[in-house]
């Protein structure tokens, strides 16, 4: 399967640079950011459930094991495997139950990925949050990294909050302050998020966290 990446271009870059000079300097310095996406909504949901509250490395280990043993991760192969075998891939029974419940909804067509993909952002998030084990942050990440929605900036993402602190030198980013940035970056919040994650990860060494050494938000 060909690799898929989050797509943006000059229109989004020009808009963000015009809206925010600090972010514009970061964009100029870092250039185009390539982030892989998962074009299949079913596997995206399962992958995100697997990854909750564990490291990225552990998530990838479990995911690789699932693909190797099942051949492909589908509603059919998961339901055929059953609860104990799904759990044995390296997850809790709770996560296995969430994944199997989702698989049953897909098999019965109670959840139809194509229909959800055609919803607007708010309705798509609501539909995903109706699934067991999917909270707002997970739903927002699925919209960004699977459905490739352009205006997702998540208040629940610690990396984004840290990136905002680092770029704008805030000791705290509360909901009110966050909303000001969200509105400023809209309708390209997802693109802004890519750069905020990069900042949070240390892509610009001189930008430090004002809360370094202290408890985060």
Secondary structure, 3 states (H helix, E strand, C coil): CCCEECCCCHHHHHHHHHHCHHHHHHHHHHCCCCCEECCCHHHHHHHHHHHCCCCHHHHHHHHHHHHHHHCCCCHHHHHHHHHHHHHHCCCCHHHHHHHHHHHHHHHCCCCCHHHHHCCCHHHHHHHHHCCCCCCHHHHHHHHHHCCCCCCCCCCCCHHHHHHHHHHHCCCCCCHHHHHHHHHHHCCCHHHHHHHHHHHHCCCCCCCCCCCCCCCCC
